[in-house]
């Protein structure tokens, strides 16, 4: 079921040349386009479907610094600074509210990990508050859980995935960017070993730089040009409810279920750490670097084989730039929700909060999370192909860190001083034998 997303009107004409062509109008592509346009660059934002149509509109809507991998924490902190002023800056509603985020648990292992992270995060001037059992209970009135503790991050918040991407894209247009939906990029135009533009289904665009922000499609896209990008798609399930009693004004993570208050008075809910990984040609190609991650996340991962073995973003498709590409055959990747996970989520919510018993589901959906072996995105120039840049592999963190990630990508493409140290996000780590290890906090 397609997720409802705020519609954006496409510009009528494809430009013949721009400074930067951005592939993919999810949160990564939209924010990069916005910041590049603010810098004065001419940008074309291109998507095979619609702005925010895939994972950007299917996530939980958490905007957090809490529990980020420490390598990613500086970028998350910059993102929250940007989120805090974004509605005013672009004069539009992204849904962002600095409501704080709350985690509570009955599991000693969770609590020990949170305590350890909180101490380390203070070195980055990120201050969360560890909660005693009494404090955790006081912050979750009406809950039935015997919480052994929790953690609260008051400077974190929430936003609306269906609004944010389109609002930021429209803001980029005010700075001169053009937006082209249902316009798949089939490949990169290469001359003399350099990227000089893109080849779309509607014609070529010359560009001084090309930024691929294609989410789960990025690895297939660059593989067509002989480039390796270890990435795996994890299928997730989320759902939103009709208006319901307020038990939190922000986001609340409990054992087995997570909720986020919506502007419409309902909740967006999901089951943390649960996902389906299909055995695909791409998954087999990059199985070795993902093995440590799979072992660490084994309890929440289901393996399967489906149509995507032969079709979809992880198949070994090949195509001509002059003919129909896989991107045109899949305008919007729309995996089905797992009804068992929806039922489990509803059951757990009713157990934790009796007032939420009988919640009505407004819509349930599946998503495809573009994941890297170390859980850290690639925001980087691609040295083997000068002129090409990547912003992908967000591993379920992309929406919350989207503004900072877009600013970092824009800085790198423009050759400006980066907003944070770009070293953790370099593409070269994916291909030079760096020990990627297992991801940190997710």
N, C-alpha and C positions, 0 to 999 in steps of 0.2 A: 504494500500500500504506500503510495507516494506520501511523503510527509508534507504538510502544508507549509509553504514558505512564502514570504512577502514577495510578490512579483516585481520584476525589474524590466523595464523596456529596453530593448536593444537599440543601438545606434543604427541608422539605416544603411550606411555605406562603410565598407571595409577600407581602411586606409592603405595606401600603397607602401608607405614607409613610416616607421616610428623609431623612437630611441630604444624602447624595450617592449617586447611582446611577452605577455604573461599567460601561461597555459594553465588553466584551472581557476575557476571562480569560487573556490571555497574560501574559508577564512584566511588561509595563508596567502592565496592569490589576491584576494580583495584588499587585505591590509598592505601587502607589498605594493600593489597598484596605487593605493591611497598615498603612501609615504613617498613613492617615486614621483607621483604627480605633484605633491607638495614641494618637492625639490626642484620642480620645473621641467621634468622629463616628459616627453610625449609617450604615452603608454596605451597599448591596446590590450584589453583584458578579454581573453577568449575562453569559451567553455563549450564542450560537446553537448551539454544540456542547458541547465539554467543556473543562475547565481545561487549558491548555497543548496543545490539540489541533493547532494550526496551527504557525506558524513558531517559536514558543517551544520546541517539542520537536524541531525539525528543523535547528537550527543546529549549529555545530561544538562549542560548549561552551567557547570561549575567554573568559576574563575578563581583559581586558588594558587597560593604559594605553598600552603601546607602540604607536607609529605612529597614534595617534588624531589626527584633525584638531585643531589646537591650540585651536580654539574649543570643542571638546568635551572637551579634556584635563582641566580642573578637575572636570567631572562624572564622568569615568572614574576619577579619583583618589579622589573621595569614594566611588564605588561599590566600589572595591577595599577601602577601609577597612570598609565595611559587610559585604561578602562575608566578610572575614576573621573576623568575629565572629558571622556569621548562624547557623551551625549551633548554636552555644551559645545564642544569644539566643532562637531559636524552638524549641529542643530537638528538632530534626529534621535529617535528612540531605539537604542540597542537592547533595552531591557535591563541594563546593568544597575544593580543596587548593591551597595557595600553592606551586606547583612551579616557578614561573618559566616563561618562554616564550622560545624561541630561533628566530632567523631566520638562515639561511645562504644564500649565493648564489654564482653564477658570473657574474653580470651586473654590469658596472661601474655602469650607471645605477641599479640597485637600491642598491648600496653607497653611492653618492654621495648619494642621497636619504636614506638612513638616517643618514649622518653629519650632514647638514644638520638633520634633524629632531631628533636627539639633542642638538645644541648649543642649539637653540631651546627644547627641552623643559626644559632645566636652569633656564630662567627661571621655570618653574612648580615647581621643586624635584622634578622627575621625573628620576631618574638611571638611565639604561641604560648598558650597557658595550659599546662598539664592539670587535669582535673582529678580531684579525689573522688571516691565513690559517691560521697554525699553531694559534691558539686555537680557531678555528672547527672545525678538524679534530679537535682534542683533545676538544671537547665533543660530537662526533658519531662516537664510536668505531664502527668497522664500516661507515661510509659510504664510498662510492666517489667522491663528488664532489670535484672540484678547487676547493674553495671559495676565493674571493678574499677572503672576510671574512664577518662576520656581526654580529649584535647580540643581546645577552642582557638581558632584563628580569627580574631575580630576584624582584621583588615581585608580579609577575603570577601568574595561576593558571588553573585549569580547574574546571568544575563539570559536573553531569549535567543536561542539558536535560529529560530525562524525569522527573526528581525535583524540580527546584528550584521550578518554577511551582506544582505541587500542594502542596509543603511550605509555601510562603509563603502560599498561599490558606488552608490549614488554620490557619496561625498567625494570619491575620487573623480567622478565625472565633472563635478563642479570645478575641479582643478585642471580639467582638460582631457582626462582619460576618456577613451571610447570603450564601450561594452558590446560584446558580440556573443550572443547565446545561440545554441543550436548550430555552432560553427566549430566543428572538430578540427583540431590540429593533427594532421596525419604524420607530420615529421618536421625535422629541422632542415632548413636550407643551408647547405654547407659549401663553401668555396675556399679552396686553398687550405683545407684543414681547420677552418674557423666557421662558427655559426654566424650566418649573416641574415637570418630571418626564419620564417616558418612557412610551411606549406599547409594551407587549410583546405577544407572541402569547398570553400568559396573563392579560393585564389591565394596567391602568395603575398606575404607582407615582408618587406625588407626591415631589418632591425639591427641595431648595433649590439644588442644583448637579448638573450632569450632566457626567461626564468620559467622553469617547469615546476609547477605546484599542483601536480596531478593526483595527489593522494594515493590511493591504492593502485592507480593506473601508471604511476611514475616509473616503476621498474620495467614494465612491458615497453613503455614509450622509449626509454633510453636504451633498452636492449636491442631495439630495432636499429640503433646506431652503433652497436658493438660495445656498449658500456655496461659494466656490472653494477648492480645496485641491490644488495641483499635486503629484501623487504618481504614481509609476509602479511597477508590479510587475515584478520581475526574477525569472525562474524559475531556481532553482539545483538542483544535484544533489549529494547527499552519500551516503555509505554507511558502514556499520560492519562490522567484521570479527569473526570468532571470536577466541578467545584467541590471542595471538601473542607472539613474543619481544619483550622490552622493549628498544627503542632510545631511548626518551625516557620520562621520568616525567611530563612536562607536555605542552606543545604545541611542535611543530617545523614551521616553514615552510621548505620547500625550493623551488627553481624548479619550477613546474608542479604541485606537490602539497603538501598540508598535512595533518598528522595530530595527533591529540590522544589521549593515553592515557586509557582508560576505567576505571572502577572494576572492571568485569568482566574486565579483562585484555586486552581487544581494543582496537581503535583506531576512532575516528571520523575519516573522511578526506573531503577535498574538494579541488576545484581552484580556487584563488584567482583572482578576476577573470573567471571564466567564467560566462556566464548567457545566458538566452534572454529577449528582450523581444518580446512580441507586439504587432503593430499593432492597436490597439483604439480605439474612440471616445474613451476617456479619454486614451490616449496621443497621439492626434492633437490633442485639445483643448489639451493642455499641452506640445506638441512644442517650442515656442519656448524656454521656460525650461530645458528639458532638453537643448537642442542642445549647449551647451558640455560638458556631462557626457558625452554620447554621443561627441563627438569625442575626448575624453580617454580614454575606456574602449573605443574602437572595436575594438581588437585582440581583446578577450575577449567581445564581445557578438555574439550571433546574433539576427537579426531574423526574425520569422515571423508567420503569420496562422493562427489556430486558432479553435476554438469560442468562445473568450473574446471574440471580436469581437461575438458576439450574446448571450453568456451569461457570467455571472461578475462579479467585482468591478470590472471596467473597462468593462462595457457601459453603455449609456445606458438602463438599466431605470427604469421608473416603477412605482409600486405604491400601493395604498391602505393606510392604516394599519389598516383593518378587514379586510383580506384577506391572503393568503399573500404574503410578501415574498421577495426573492432570498436573504435570510439563512436562511430556512427551507428553501429548495431546495438550499442548499449548507451543510449543517451543519458539515462539515470540508472545507476546500479541500485537495485531495490530489493535486497534480500528479504525473505519473509521473516517475521518474528517467530520465535519458538514459543508456542502456546504453553508449554510446560513451565518455562521460565516466567512467563506472565502470571500463571497460576501460583507459582512458588512465591513470587514477589507479593502478590495480594495476600497470600496466607501469612507470610512473615509480617507484613505491615499490620494485619489484624491482630497477630500475636503480640507485637510490640506496643501497639496502640489500639485498644478496644474501640475507641471513638472512630477509627478508620475502617472498622469492619463493614463490609458491604460496599466498598468503594466501586464506583462505576468506571470502567475503562473507556475513555473517549477514542483512543487510537493506540495501536501497538505497531512497532516497526522493527526491522532489522537494519543493521549498519555494517559497514566493512571498515575496520580500523587498520590503517597503514602502519605497520610496526617494523622497527629495526631490531637487530640482535641485542643492542645495548639499551634500548628504550629511549634513545636520544635522537632527535631529528637530525636530518642533514640540511643545513642552511649554508650554502657554500658555492664557490666557483667550482667548475669541473675542469681540472687542469688538462686532462687528455683531449678536451674539445673546447678551446678558447672561445669565449662568447656565450657559453652555456652555463647556467646557474641552476641550482636545485633548492627547493624548499619543500621538504616532504619527510615522511617517516615519523609522524608525530605521536604514534603509539598511544592514542587516546587522550593526549594532552593538548591537542592543537587548538581547540576553541579557547581555552583559558589563557594560553600563552600567545594567542594569535596576534594581538597588537604588537607585542614586543618582537615576535618572530618576523612580522611584516616589516617592522622598522629595521631589524638587523639585516634582512634580505635586501631591503632598499639601500642600506648603507654599503653593503658588499657590492651590489651591482653598480652603484654609483661611484665606488671608489672612495667613499667618505669614511671618516673615523667611525668604527662600529660602536653601537650603543652598549654592547657588552663584549667580552673576549669571545671571538668566534671560534677559537681552537676546538672546543668540545664538539662542535657541529660540522667539522670539516669532512668533506667527501672522501678525502684520501684515506681516512681510517678504515673505510669500507673495502679498500682494495689493496692496501699495502702490507697486509699481514699483521696489523695491530691486533693485539689480544683484546677483543671486545668484551669478553667476560659475560656475566649475567647483569641484567638491569638492576638498578637500585630501587628506591621507593617509587611506586607508580601512582 
